[in-house]
Amino acid sequence: MWLRALEMTAHIPHDRTRTLPVVVQDLARTFGEMPAAVSARETLTYSQLARKSNRYARWARSALAKGEVLCLLMPNRPEYLAIWLGVTRVGGVVSLLNTNLTGASLAHCIDVVRPKHLILAQELIDDFRAAQPHVTSDPKVWLSGPGDGDLPQLEEELGKISEEELTESELRSVSIDDRALCIYTSGTTGLPKAANISHHRLVYWSHWFAGLLNVQPTDRMYNCLPMYHSVGGVVATGAMLVKGGSVAIREKFSARQFWDDVVQWDCTLFQYIGELCRYLLRTPVHPREKEHRLRLCCGNGLGLDVWTEFKTRFQIPQILEFYASTEGNVSMFNCEGQPGAVGRIPAFLSHRFPATIVKFDAENDVPFRDERGFCVRCEPEEAGEVIGKITSDRANYSGRFEGYTSEDQTERKILRNVFEHGDAWFRTGDLMRNDRKGYFYFVDRIGDTFRWKGENVATYEVSSVIMSFPGIVDATVYGVTIPATDGRAGMAAVVIEDKLNLDLVAFREHVIMHLPEYARPLFLRVRKELEITGTFKKMKCNLVNDGYDPRHITDAVYFFDAVRQEFVALGSTIYDRIQSGRMRL
């Protein structure tokens, strides 16, 4: 796997004008009428994808100067790919907007990139209208799909434009150093940030994963992840295209229809996020769940508690787990299938992916510094923050950090004077540990980890224990503030199976068996569902803000009474005693 990935990417630094749109144009000559992107809505062959992108390129050439931004607000579909391939071919920058956002959040994402144009899918008009009063920039809005009267239709403009390959005189000078996309962070703890994504990252991601997956023209990737994100929009699609494979695009994930889709479209690969695998395991046995031809599943976030059961039940031959972030410079890959590990960095690649784990000061939310002012590397099995060394070496693009549209946000992600004066490292914001074999294991997100009774509580590990209790189908853990106490007490929001009552006595015994006292949740909130982002990350902001006040929460809330040694319903009387410090914790 490693060797194939290295071979696939070796040429990239030396061929600086060969961007991903150029690669796709060349492939159209080789793979012509073979399918590139299929969906229930439409199918595009390699030739059709190239011709569509040519139209968008010519339109963008007249609408945008090099480096100017176009926002794209559209659900998953093959057309989505054609748009950004075409626009970036001639030097435009495409900002991929989250289709789940509306109102002020959507307006924020538009304004931070200051777009000149915005392409809007017809089915998202209402969401855009709700955001429009909050938009301070003034992009020209183009409608993709049936018109609503006052918006110009993009299809009418495209119909006047040639789909033939662009001539040399029509092309602009675009290199792998130029910015191609803006992709947003998920915004689980605040408003999203727009990350700058260069052409190099696009062509590198595509070729690297094509090598790891050993993509062949006969392969088809099942992609139900949002295309406004780097994994669903670039990795799952680009890795297929650069080797002549195809991608099956579904607008949204459906656990009920997943196996029908995979079998019907004859998929051999599946791009996952760990939560999708959890959802699939929670569904009843599907008659086609073992009829598939999947040879490999690739993704991130597949925890140890799910890994083996998912692989066994659905007869998945191979799992390729990896760790990376849209904007970061830290990447690691679990090519060996070590259950629960996010990956490792082989010694022969350490110069290319210079990452390490440093001791973390949880009280101050920063890496620990010794008496000299430098950071300290963690020992094996010791949890700390993963950081990646930032380089500007043109021969090693992997070490670059391209930042965000905001300089302040960019600087906040950089750790300076780490091991020597003048060096700079990227802060991932993730706590990990590694074993003596070099495998890295995810512990928690910084900000999710909190201190209680003088100890660090890793919410990811606590929620994994909670979800292993029978009947609990989803959970998220966070810290809440209690007056006159240090740190934050643990609170868990859980979702239980329909028509099932949670056995609080058995649940308490379960957490006692698997968690130290300081990590056991003090509060329990039972919900019908948990709020998630478009990339299936739990959103805790509202839960943290709600706290544990029963007067403001309609869900059932329980408190662990240390005197009675049991969970009790949290009413106003107990709440007032907690607030006044009269309750033993």
VOBA-448872 format. One record per residue (C-alpha): chain; residue number from 1; x, y, z. Coordinates in steps of 0.1 Angstrom, whole numbers, plus 5000, padded with zeros to 4 digits. Layout:
// residues N
(node "A" NUM (X Y Z));
...
//
This chain:
// residues 585
(node "A" 1 (5000 5000 5000));
(node "A" 2 (5027 5025 5011));
(node "A" 3 (5048 5019 4980));
(node "A" 4 (5018 5023 4956));
(node "A" 5 (5009 5056 4973));
(node "A" 6 (5044 5069 4970));
(node "A" 7 (5047 5059 4934));
(node "A" 8 (5014 5076 4926));
(node "A" 9 (5024 5109 4942));
(node "A" 10 (5061 5111 4933));
(node "A" 11 (5056 5131 4901));
(node "A" 12 (5034 5159 4917));
(node "A" 13 (5061 5184 4929));
(node "A" 14 (5078 5182 4895));
(node "A" 15 (5048 5188 4873));
(node "A" 16 (5035 5220 4888));
(node "A" 17 (5008 5228 4862));
(node "A" 18 (4992 5193 4863));
(node "A" 19 (4962 5201 4885));
(node "A" 20 (4933 5177 4891));
(node "A" 21 (4911 5194 4865));
(node "A" 22 (4939 5188 4839));
(node "A" 23 (4942 5152 4850));
(node "A" 24 (4904 5146 4845));
(node "A" 25 (4905 5162 4810));
(node "A" 26 (4933 5138 4800));
(node "A" 27 (4915 5108 4814));
(node "A" 28 (4885 5116 4793));
(node "A" 29 (4905 5108 4763));
(node "A" 30 (4914 5074 4778));
(node "A" 31 (4882 5063 4795));
(node "A" 32 (4857 5082 4773));
(node "A" 33 (4823 5066 4777));
(node "A" 34 (4831 5047 4809));
(node "A" 35 (4811 5060 4839));
(node "A" 36 (4829 5085 4861));
(node "A" 37 (4800 5095 4885));
(node "A" 38 (4767 5077 4889));
(node "A" 39 (4736 5086 4910));
(node "A" 40 (4699 5082 4910));
(node "A" 41 (4697 5116 4895));
(node "A" 42 (4721 5113 4866));
(node "A" 43 (4752 5095 4853));
(node "A" 44 (4783 5112 4838));
(node "A" 45 (4808 5094 4818));
(node "A" 46 (4844 5106 4817));
(node "A" 47 (4837 5124 4784));
(node "A" 48 (4805 5140 4798));
(node "A" 49 (4822 5151 4830));
(node "A" 50 (4850 5168 4809));
(node "A" 51 (4825 5185 4786));
(node "A" 52 (4804 5198 4815));
(node "A" 53 (4835 5211 4833));
(node "A" 54 (4846 5228 4800));
(node "A" 55 (4813 5248 4800));
(node "A" 56 (4818 5258 4836));
(node "A" 57 (4854 5268 4829));
(node "A" 58 (4844 5291 4801));
(node "A" 59 (4816 5306 4821));
(node "A" 60 (4840 5311 4850));
(node "A" 61 (4866 5327 4828));
(node "A" 62 (4842 5355 4819));
(node "A" 63 (4827 5358 4855));
(node "A" 64 (4858 5355 4877));
(node "A" 65 (4893 5368 4877));
(node "A" 66 (4920 5344 4889));
(node "A" 67 (4918 5340 4926));
(node "A" 68 (4882 5353 4929));
(node "A" 69 (4857 5332 4948));
(node "A" 70 (4825 5315 4938));
(node "A" 71 (4802 5299 4965));
(node "A" 72 (4785 5266 4957));
(node "A" 73 (4754 5256 4976));
(node "A" 74 (4742 5223 4962));
(node "A" 75 (4734 5188 4975));
(node "A" 76 (4754 5158 4964));
(node "A" 77 (4753 5150 4927));
(node "A" 78 (4777 5145 4898));
(node "A" 79 (4771 5180 4886));
(node "A" 80 (4787 5192 4918));
(node "A" 81 (4820 5177 4907));
(node "A" 82 (4818 5192 4872));
(node "A" 83 (4812 5227 4886));
(node "A" 84 (4843 5229 4908));
(node "A" 85 (4865 5211 4884));
(node "A" 86 (4856 5236 4857));
(node "A" 87 (4858 5268 4878));
(node "A" 88 (4892 5259 4893));
(node "A" 89 (4906 5249 4859));
(node "A" 90 (4908 5286 4850));
(node "A" 91 (4920 5299 4884));
(node "A" 92 (4887 5305 4902));
(node "A" 93 (4883 5294 4938));
(node "A" 94 (4852 5275 4948));
(node "A" 95 (4838 5277 4984));
(node "A" 96 (4819 5245 4992));
(node "A" 97 (4790 5256 5015));
(node "A" 98 (4775 5232 5040));
(node "A" 99 (4739 5224 5028));
(node "A" 100 (4727 5219 5064));
(node "A" 101 (4733 5255 5074));
(node "A" 102 (4707 5283 5072));
(node "A" 103 (4702 5317 5087));
(node "A" 104 (4731 5336 5102));
(node "A" 105 (4754 5305 5102));
(node "A" 106 (4751 5302 5064));
(node "A" 107 (4755 5339 5060));
(node "A" 108 (4787 5338 5080));
(node "A" 109 (4802 5311 5057));
(node "A" 110 (4794 5332 5027));
(node "A" 111 (4807 5364 5040));
(node "A" 112 (4841 5351 5053));
(node "A" 113 (4851 5342 5017));
(node "A" 114 (4837 5374 5001));
(node "A" 115 (4824 5357 4969));
(node "A" 116 (4817 5374 4936));
(node "A" 117 (4792 5347 4926));
(node "A" 118 (4771 5320 4942));
(node "A" 119 (4755 5290 4925));
(node "A" 120 (4724 5279 4943));
(node "A" 121 (4706 5246 4938));
(node "A" 122 (4668 5251 4933));
(node "A" 123 (4659 5228 4963));
(node "A" 124 (4679 5250 4987));
(node "A" 125 (4663 5283 4978));
(node "A" 126 (4644 5286 5011));
(node "A" 127 (4675 5280 5031));
(node "A" 128 (4693 5307 5012));
(node "A" 129 (4664 5331 5015));
(node "A" 130 (4665 5327 5053));
(node "A" 131 (4702 5335 5053));
(node "A" 132 (4701 5364 5028));
(node "A" 133 (4691 5392 5053));
(node "A" 134 (4723 5384 5072));
(node "A" 135 (4746 5384 5042));
(node "A" 136 (4768 5415 5041));
(node "A" 137 (4787 5406 5010));
(node "A" 138 (4769 5410 4977));
(node "A" 139 (4775 5379 4954));
(node "A" 140 (4755 5375 4922));
(node "A" 141 (4733 5345 4927));
(node "A" 142 (4728 5320 4899));
(node "A" 143 (4701 5294 4901));
(node "A" 144 (4708 5258 4891));
(node "A" 145 (4674 5241 4883));
(node "A" 146 (4639 5254 4876));
(node "A" 147 (4636 5292 4882));
(node "A" 148 (4617 5311 4908));
(node "A" 149 (4613 5343 4889));
(node "A" 150 (4639 5367 4900));
(node "A" 151 (4671 5347 4899));
(node "A" 152 (4691 5342 4867));
(node "A" 153 (4692 5305 4855));
(node "A" 154 (4727 5292 4851));
(node "A" 155 (4717 5265 4826));
(node "A" 156 (4705 5292 4802));
(node "A" 157 (4740 5308 4803));
(node "A" 158 (4758 5274 4799));
(node "A" 159 (4736 5265 4770));
(node "A" 160 (4753 5293 4750));
(node "A" 161 (4788 5281 4758));
(node "A" 162 (4809 5255 4739));
(node "A" 163 (4817 5222 4756));
(node "A" 164 (4847 5215 4736));
(node "A" 165 (4881 5213 4752));
(node "A" 166 (4896 5247 4761));
(node "A" 167 (4923 5261 4738));
(node "A" 168 (4956 5273 4750));
(node "A" 169 (4946 5309 4746));
(node "A" 170 (4916 5303 4769));
(node "A" 171 (4935 5288 4797));
(node "A" 172 (4950 5308 4825));
(node "A" 173 (4983 5300 4842));
(node "A" 174 (4973 5278 4872));
(node "A" 175 (4998 5258 4893));
(node "A" 176 (4995 5234 4922));
(node "A" 177 (5005 5263 4945));
(node "A" 178 (4973 5282 4937));
(node "A" 179 (4942 5281 4959));
(node "A" 180 (4914 5259 4945));
(node "A" 181 (4888 5254 4972));
(node "A" 182 (4876 5267 5005));
(node "A" 183 (4864 5239 5027));
(node "A" 184 (4848 5246 5061));
(node "A" 185 (4855 5231 5095));
(node "A" 186 (4824 5214 5109));
(node "A" 187 (4817 5241 5136));
(node "A" 188 (4809 5217 5165));
(node "A" 189 (4820 5243 5190));
(node "A" 190 (4814 5276 5171));
(node "A" 191 (4811 5291 5137));
(node "A" 192 (4829 5273 5109));
(node "A" 193 (4863 5284 5096));
(node "A" 194 (4870 5284 5059));
(node "A" 195 (4902 5265 5052));
(node "A" 196 (4923 5273 5021));
(node "A" 197 (4928 5242 4999));
(node "A" 198 (4955 5244 4972));
(node "A" 199 (4955 5225 4939));
(node "A" 200 (4984 5205 4953));
(node "A" 201 (4962 5191 4981));
(node "A" 202 (4936 5181 4957));
(node "A" 203 (4959 5163 4933));
(node "A" 204 (4979 5148 4962));
(node "A" 205 (4949 5135 4981));
(node "A" 206 (4935 5119 4950));
(node "A" 207 (4966 5101 4939));
(node "A" 208 (4977 5091 4974));
(node "A" 209 (4944 5074 4982));
(node "A" 210 (4942 5059 4947));
(node "A" 211 (4975 5042 4956));
(node "A" 212 (4965 5031 4990));
(node "A" 213 (4932 5017 4977));
(node "A" 214 (4949 5001 4946));
(node "A" 215 (4921 5016 4925));
(node "A" 216 (4914 4998 4892));
(node "A" 217 (4890 5009 4864));
(node "A" 218 (4867 4982 4875));
(node "A" 219 (4863 4997 4910));
(node "A" 220 (4833 5017 4921));
(node "A" 221 (4833 5038 4954));
(node "A" 222 (4800 5042 4973));
(node "A" 223 (4799 5078 4986));
(node "A" 224 (4771 5090 5008));
(node "A" 225 (4793 5116 5026));
(node "A" 226 (4787 5153 5019));
(node "A" 227 (4805 5166 4989));
(node "A" 228 (4811 5199 5006));
(node "A" 229 (4836 5181 5029));
(node "A" 230 (4872 5170 5019));
(node "A" 231 (4865 5133 5023));
(node "A" 232 (4832 5130 5005));
(node "A" 233 (4840 5157 4979));
(node "A" 234 (4877 5151 4971));
(node "A" 235 (4891 5119 4985));
(node "A" 236 (4862 5095 4976));
(node "A" 237 (4858 5110 4942));
(node "A" 238 (4893 5120 4932));
(node "A" 239 (4909 5087 4941));
(node "A" 240 (4885 5070 4917));
(node "A" 241 (4888 5094 4889));
(node "A" 242 (4926 5094 4886));
(node "A" 243 (4927 5057 4880));
(node "A" 244 (4896 5053 4857));
(node "A" 245 (4872 5040 4884));
(node "A" 246 (4838 5055 4892));
(node "A" 247 (4820 5069 4922));
(node "A" 248 (4784 5061 4931));
(node "A" 249 (4770 5093 4947));
(node "A" 250 (4740 5093 4971));
(node "A" 251 (4726 5126 4982));
(node "A" 252 (4724 5116 5019));
(node "A" 253 (4732 5085 5040));
(node "A" 254 (4704 5061 5045));
(node "A" 255 (4710 5031 5068));
(node "A" 256 (4678 5014 5055));
(node "A" 257 (4688 5017 5018));
(node "A" 258 (4725 5014 5022));
(node "A" 259 (4729 4977 5012));
(node "A" 260 (4704 4980 4983));
(node "A" 261 (4725 5008 4969));
(node "A" 262 (4758 4990 4974));
(node "A" 263 (4746 4959 4957));
(node "A" 264 (4726 4976 4929));
(node "A" 265 (4755 4999 4919));
(node "A" 266 (4780 4970 4923));
(node "A" 267 (4803 4989 4945));
(node "A" 268 (4837 4975 4955));
(node "A" 269 (4847 5003 4979));
(node "A" 270 (4830 5023 5006));
(node "A" 271 (4841 5056 5021));
(node "A" 272 (4829 5058 5058));
(node "A" 273 (4829 5079 5088));
(node "A" 274 (4828 5059 5120));
(node "A" 275 (4793 5071 5130));
(node "A" 276 (4779 5056 5097));
(node "A" 277 (4792 5022 5107));
(node "A" 278 (4775 5025 5141));
(node "A" 279 (4742 5033 5124));
(node "A" 280 (4745 5003 5102));
(node "A" 281 (4752 4980 5131));
(node "A" 282 (4720 4993 5148));
(node "A" 283 (4698 4984 5119));
(node "A" 284 (4680 4950 5117));
(node "A" 285 (4696 4923 5095));
(node "A" 286 (4692 4933 5059));
(node "A" 287 (4687 4905 5033));
(node "A" 288 (4714 4919 5011));
(node "A" 289 (4740 4929 5037));
(node "A" 290 (4763 4901 5027));
(node "A" 291 (4756 4900 4989));
(node "A" 292 (4779 4929 4982));
(node "A" 293 (4813 4929 4964));
(node "A" 294 (4830 4953 4988));
(node "A" 295 (4867 4945 4990));
(node "A" 296 (4877 4974 5012));
(node "A" 297 (4862 5002 5034));
(node "A" 298 (4882 5034 5039));
(node "A" 299 (4876 5061 5064));
(node "A" 300 (4881 5076 5098));
(node "A" 301 (4866 5074 5133));
(node "A" 302 (4859 5036 5134));
(node "A" 303 (4863 5030 5171));
(node "A" 304 (4875 4997 5187));
(node "A" 305 (4841 4991 5201));
(node "A" 306 (4826 4989 5165));
(node "A" 307 (4856 4978 5144));
(node "A" 308 (4854 4940 5148));
(node "A" 309 (4816 4937 5149));
(node "A" 310 (4813 4958 5118));
(node "A" 311 (4839 4938 5099));
(node "A" 312 (4825 4905 5110));
(node "A" 313 (4788 4911 5106));
(node "A" 314 (4790 4926 5071));
(node "A" 315 (4820 4904 5060));
(node "A" 316 (4842 4933 5050));
(node "A" 317 (4876 4919 5038));
(node "A" 318 (4897 4949 5047));
(node "A" 319 (4894 4982 5066));
(node "A" 320 (4917 5011 5059));
(node "A" 321 (4914 5036 5088));
(node "A" 322 (4933 5069 5085));
(node "A" 323 (4937 5101 5104));
(node "A" 324 (4939 5136 5087));
(node "A" 325 (4921 5169 5087));
(node "A" 326 (4910 5191 5059));
(node "A" 327 (4935 5219 5067));
(node "A" 328 (4961 5201 5087));
(node "A" 329 (4995 5187 5079));
(node "A" 330 (4993 5155 5101));
(node "A" 331 (4984 5123 5083));
(node "A" 332 (4986 5087 5094));
(node "A" 333 (4973 5055 5080));
(node "A" 334 (4964 5021 5094));
(node "A" 335 (4973 4999 5064));
(node "A" 336 (4977 4968 5085));
(node "A" 337 (4941 4967 5099));
(node "A" 338 (4951 4971 5135));
(node "A" 339 (4916 4973 5153));
(node "A" 340 (4910 5007 5169));
(node "A" 341 (4942 5024 5157));
(node "A" 342 (4939 5056 5136));
(node "A" 343 (4972 5047 5119));
(node "A" 344 (5010 5050 5122));
(node "A" 345 (5038 5067 5104));
(node "A" 346 (5065 5043 5092));
(node "A" 347 (5101 5052 5098));
(node "A" 348 (5108 5056 5061));
(node "A" 349 (5080 5083 5060));
(node "A" 350 (5088 5102 5092));
(node "A" 351 (5106 5129 5072));
(node "A" 352 (5075 5134 5050));
(node "A" 353 (5049 5134 5078));
(node "A" 354 (5068 5149 5108));
(node "A" 355 (5043 5145 5136));
(node "A" 356 (5046 5139 5174));
(node "A" 357 (5026 5138 5206));
(node "A" 358 (5034 5164 5233));
(node "A" 359 (5023 5166 5269));
(node "A" 360 (4992 5187 5274));
(node "A" 361 (4982 5211 5301));
(node "A" 362 (4944 5204 5304));
(node "A" 363 (4939 5231 5330));
(node "A" 364 (4950 5258 5306));
(node "A" 365 (4941 5241 5273));
(node "A" 366 (4977 5244 5259));
(node "A" 367 (5006 5221 5255));
(node "A" 368 (5028 5218 5286));
(node "A" 369 (5062 5237 5286));
(node "A" 370 (5092 5228 5306));
(node "A" 371 (5115 5252 5325));
(node "A" 372 (5132 5261 5292));
(node "A" 373 (5099 5270 5277));
(node "A" 374 (5099 5241 5252));
(node "A" 375 (5073 5214 5247));
(node "A" 376 (5079 5178 5260));
(node "A" 377 (5072 5147 5239));
(node "A" 378 (5050 5120 5255));
(node "A" 379 (5062 5086 5263));
(node "A" 380 (5044 5055 5248));
(node "A" 381 (5009 5051 5261));
(node "A" 382 (5009 5087 5274));
(node "A" 383 (4981 5109 5261));
(node "A" 384 (4989 5143 5247));
(node "A" 385 (4982 5166 5217));
(node "A" 386 (4993 5156 5183));
(node "A" 387 (5012 5183 5164));
(node "A" 388 (5028 5184 5129));
(node "A" 389 (5059 5203 5119));
(node "A" 390 (5052 5231 5095));
(node "A" 391 (5076 5233 5065));
(node "A" 392 (5078 5255 5034));
(node "A" 393 (5099 5229 5015));
(node "A" 394 (5086 5226 4979));
(node "A" 395 (5098 5190 4979));
(node "A" 396 (5076 5182 5009));
(node "A" 397 (5041 5197 5005));
(node "A" 398 (5028 5174 5032));
(node "A" 399 (5043 5196 5058));
(node "A" 400 (5026 5228 5047));
(node "A" 401 (4998 5245 5066));
(node "A" 402 (4977 5266 5042));
(node "A" 403 (4956 5282 5069));
(node "A" 404 (4922 5298 5068));
(node "A" 405 (4907 5329 5052));
(node "A" 406 (4912 5346 5085));
(node "A" 407 (4948 5354 5095));
(node "A" 408 (4939 5354 5132));
(node "A" 409 (4924 5319 5131));
(node "A" 410 (4954 5307 5111));
(node "A" 411 (4978 5320 5138));
(node "A" 412 (4958 5304 5166));
(node "A" 413 (4965 5269 5151));
(node "A" 414 (5003 5274 5150));
(node "A" 415 (5024 5265 5179));
(node "A" 416 (5058 5283 5179));
(node "A" 417 (5092 5277 5196));
(node "A" 418 (5082 5241 5203));
(node "A" 419 (5115 5222 5205));
(node "A" 420 (5138 5250 5194));
(node "A" 421 (5136 5287 5188));
(node "A" 422 (5120 5296 5155));
(node "A" 423 (5102 5263 5147));
(node "A" 424 (5065 5261 5141));
(node "A" 425 (5041 5232 5144));
(node "A" 426 (5004 5228 5135));
(node "A" 427 (4980 5221 5165));
(node "A" 428 (4955 5193 5155));
(node "A" 429 (4934 5199 5186));
(node "A" 430 (4933 5161 5191));
(node "A" 431 (4946 5141 5221));
(node "A" 432 (4961 5108 5212));
(node "A" 433 (4984 5081 5226));
(node "A" 434 (5007 5058 5207));
(node "A" 435 (5019 5023 5216));
(node "A" 436 (5054 5008 5214));
(node "A" 437 (5047 4995 5179));
(node "A" 438 (5040 5031 5167));
(node "A" 439 (5002 5029 5163));
(node "A" 440 (4983 5060 5173));
(node "A" 441 (4950 5058 5191));
(node "A" 442 (4925 5087 5194));
(node "A" 443 (4917 5098 5230));
(node "A" 444 (4896 5130 5227));
(node "A" 445 (4892 5164 5212));
(node "A" 446 (4908 5192 5231));
(node "A" 447 (4879 5212 5245));
(node "A" 448 (4859 5180 5250));
(node "A" 449 (4883 5168 5276));
(node "A" 450 (4876 5183 5310));
(node "A" 451 (4890 5181 5346));
(node "A" 452 (4870 5167 5375));
(node "A" 453 (4884 5159 5410));
(node "A" 454 (4919 5167 5397));
(node "A" 455 (4918 5142 5368));
(node "A" 456 (4914 5146 5331));
(node "A" 457 (4882 5131 5317));
(node "A" 458 (4883 5120 5280));
(node "A" 459 (4848 5123 5268));
(node "A" 460 (4854 5100 5238));
(node "A" 461 (4864 5071 5260));
(node "A" 462 (4835 5077 5285));
(node "A" 463 (4809 5078 5256));
(node "A" 464 (4824 5046 5242));
(node "A" 465 (4818 5028 5275));
(node "A" 466 (4783 5042 5278));
(node "A" 467 (4774 5031 5243));
(node "A" 468 (4785 4995 5251));
(node "A" 469 (4756 4993 5276));
(node "A" 470 (4727 4973 5261));
(node "A" 471 (4699 4995 5249));
(node "A" 472 (4719 5027 5245));
(node "A" 473 (4722 5035 5208));
(node "A" 474 (4739 5069 5210));
(node "A" 475 (4756 5090 5235));
(node "A" 476 (4777 5121 5240));
(node "A" 477 (4796 5133 5271));
(node "A" 478 (4805 5168 5282));
(node "A" 479 (4814 5187 5313));
(node "A" 480 (4791 5210 5332));
(node "A" 481 (4800 5236 5358));
(node "A" 482 (4788 5233 5394));
(node "A" 483 (4791 5262 5418));
(node "A" 484 (4819 5261 5444));
(node "A" 485 (4836 5232 5427));
(node "A" 486 (4868 5229 5407));
(node "A" 487 (4866 5217 5371));
(node "A" 488 (4835 5204 5355));
(node "A" 489 (4813 5174 5364));
(node "A" 490 (4805 5148 5337));
(node "A" 491 (4771 5147 5321));
(node "A" 492 (4760 5123 5294));
(node "A" 493 (4732 5127 5269));
(node "A" 494 (4720 5093 5257));
(node "A" 495 (4695 5079 5232));
(node "A" 496 (4679 5046 5241));
(node "A" 497 (4661 5020 5219));
(node "A" 498 (4625 5026 5212));
(node "A" 499 (4600 5012 5238));
(node "A" 500 (4629 5005 5261));
(node "A" 501 (4633 5017 5297));
(node "A" 502 (4668 5024 5308));
(node "A" 503 (4678 5002 5337));
(node "A" 504 (4696 5028 5359));
(node "A" 505 (4708 5003 5384));
(node "A" 506 (4724 4981 5358));
(node "A" 507 (4738 5012 5340));
(node "A" 508 (4755 5024 5372));
(node "A" 509 (4770 4990 5377));
(node "A" 510 (4783 4991 5341));
(node "A" 511 (4801 5024 5344));
(node "A" 512 (4815 5014 5378));
(node "A" 513 (4830 4983 5362));
(node "A" 514 (4846 5002 5333));
(node "A" 515 (4854 5037 5345));
(node "A" 516 (4873 5052 5374));
(node "A" 517 (4852 5072 5398));
(node "A" 518 (4862 5106 5385));
(node "A" 519 (4851 5097 5349));
(node "A" 520 (4817 5084 5358));
(node "A" 521 (4789 5108 5347));
(node "A" 522 (4772 5126 5375));
(node "A" 523 (4743 5136 5353));
(node "A" 524 (4723 5117 5328));
(node "A" 525 (4700 5132 5302));
(node "A" 526 (4677 5110 5280));
(node "A" 527 (4670 5124 5246));
(node "A" 528 (4651 5112 5215));
(node "A" 529 (4681 5121 5193));
(node "A" 530 (4714 5139 5194));
(node "A" 531 (4722 5169 5172));
(node "A" 532 (4750 5162 5147));
(node "A" 533 (4768 5181 5119));
(node "A" 534 (4766 5172 5083));
(node "A" 535 (4797 5150 5088));
(node "A" 536 (4781 5131 5117));
(node "A" 537 (4800 5148 5145));
(node "A" 538 (4781 5154 5178));
(node "A" 539 (4772 5190 5185));
(node "A" 540 (4776 5197 5222));
(node "A" 541 (4772 5235 5223));
(node "A" 542 (4735 5235 5231));
(node "A" 543 (4738 5207 5255));
(node "A" 544 (4766 5224 5274));
(node "A" 545 (4746 5257 5275));
(node "A" 546 (4715 5238 5288));
(node "A" 547 (4735 5224 5317));
(node "A" 548 (4715 5203 5341));
(node "A" 549 (4687 5228 5352));
(node "A" 550 (4655 5208 5351));
(node "A" 551 (4635 5240 5347));
(node "A" 552 (4649 5246 5313));
(node "A" 553 (4651 5210 5300));
(node "A" 554 (4621 5190 5289));
(node "A" 555 (4641 5157 5287));
(node "A" 556 (4643 5133 5316));
(node "A" 557 (4674 5142 5337));
(node "A" 558 (4690 5121 5364));
(node "A" 559 (4716 5128 5391));
(node "A" 560 (4738 5103 5408));
(node "A" 561 (4731 5106 5445));
(node "A" 562 (4763 5097 5463));
(node "A" 563 (4746 5091 5496));
(node "A" 564 (4719 5067 5482));
(node "A" 565 (4744 5054 5456));
(node "A" 566 (4719 5055 5428));
(node "A" 567 (4706 5077 5400));
(node "A" 568 (4675 5097 5410));
(node "A" 569 (4653 5120 5390));
(node "A" 570 (4667 5155 5390));
(node "A" 571 (4639 5179 5402));
(node "A" 572 (4641 5215 5414));
(node "A" 573 (4647 5205 5450));
(node "A" 574 (4678 5185 5443));
(node "A" 575 (4689 5211 5418));
(node "A" 576 (4687 5238 5444));
(node "A" 577 (4707 5217 5469));
(node "A" 578 (4734 5211 5442));
(node "A" 579 (4736 5248 5435));
(node "A" 580 (4738 5258 5472));
(node "A" 581 (4766 5232 5478));
(node "A" 582 (4744 5211 5501));
(node "A" 583 (4746 5180 5480));
(node "A" 584 (4774 5155 5483));
(node "A" 585 (4792 5150 5449));
//
